[in-house]
């Protein structure tokens, strides 16, 4: 039982680390998306890189899904460990 708890705690630590990395990546992707869609540009055709922004937005969506999944896994492990 003690060994199972240690394994679960190790998994929890890895999930928390992965969640932190995904949150940092999502913040960067969000900022890059906003930067490419320059709100101060008078004409979206002239100054906005919508193709790059779309790629970043897709990446942000994938990261969001990963974050949701990681949070759910962390919650399950915390419940199993009684945290």
PAMITI-234122 format. One line per field, with one value per residue (C-alpha): residue in one letter; x, y, z. Coordinates in steps of 0.2 Angstrom, whole numbers, plus 5000, padded with zeros to 4 digits. Layout:
type <- (A / ...)
px <- (X / ...)
py <- (Y / ...)
pz <- (Z / ...)
This chain:
type <- (X / X / X / X / X / X / X / X / X / X / X / X / X / X / X / X / X / X / X / X / X / X / X / X / X / X / X / X / X / X / X / X / X / X / X / X / X / X / X / X / X / X / X / X / X / X / X / X / X / X / X / X / X / X / X / X / X / X / X / X / X / X / X / X / X / X / X / X / X / X / X / X / X / X / X / X / X / X / X / X / X / X / X)
px <- (5000 / 5014 / 5022 / 5006 / 5004 / 5022 / 5018 / 5003 / 5012 / 5025 / 5012 / 5004 / 5020 / 5022 / 5005 / 5007 / 5023 / 5015 / 5000 / 5012 / 5021 / 5005 / 4999 / 5015 / 5013 / 4995 / 4999 / 5013 / 5001 / 4988 / 5000 / 5006 / 4989 / 4984 / 5001 / 4997 / 4980 / 4985 / 4970 / 4978 / 4980 / 4967 / 4965 / 4966 / 4972 / 4987 / 4994 / 4988 / 4996 / 4980 / 4988 / 5001 / 4987 / 4976 / 4991 / 4993 / 4975 / 4974 / 4989 / 4980 / 4965 / 4975 / 4984 / 4967 / 4961 / 4977 / 4975 / 4957 / 4963 / 4977 / 4967 / 4954 / 4968 / 4976 / 4959 / 4956 / 4974 / 4971 / 4955 / 4963 / 4977 / 4965 / 4973)
py <- (5000 / 5012 / 5009 / 5012 / 5029 / 5033 / 5029 / 5040 / 5054 / 5053 / 5054 / 5068 / 5078 / 5074 / 5080 / 5096 / 5099 / 5096 / 5107 / 5121 / 5120 / 5119 / 5135 / 5144 / 5139 / 5144 / 5161 / 5163 / 5157 / 5169 / 5183 / 5179 / 5178 / 5195 / 5202 / 5196 / 5203 / 5221 / 5230 / 5247 / 5244 / 5254 / 5241 / 5222 / 5219 / 5230 / 5226 / 5209 / 5193 / 5182 / 5166 / 5166 / 5171 / 5156 / 5144 / 5151 / 5150 / 5132 / 5129 / 5138 / 5127 / 5111 / 5118 / 5122 / 5104 / 5097 / 5109 / 5103 / 5085 / 5087 / 5096 / 5082 / 5069 / 5079 / 5080 / 5061 / 5058 / 5070 / 5062 / 5044 / 5051 / 5060 / 5077)
pz <- (5000 / 5004 / 4987 / 4978 / 4988 / 4983 / 4965 / 4965 / 4973 / 4960 / 4946 / 4955 / 4955 / 4936 / 4932 / 4942 / 4933 / 4916 / 4921 / 4926 / 4909 / 4899 / 4908 / 4904 / 4886 / 4885 / 4892 / 4879 / 4865 / 4871 / 4871 / 4853 / 4847 / 4854 / 4847 / 4829 / 4830 / 4833 / 4840 / 4837 / 4818 / 4809 / 4795 / 4799 / 4781 / 4783 / 4800 / 4807 / 4804 / 4804 / 4798 / 4812 / 4824 / 4818 / 4821 / 4839 / 4842 / 4837 / 4848 / 4863 / 4860 / 4861 / 4877 / 4885 / 4882 / 4889 / 4905 / 4907 / 4906 / 4918 / 4931 / 4931 / 4933 / 4947 / 4956 / 4954 / 4961 / 4976 / 4980 / 4980 / 4991 / 5003 / 5000)
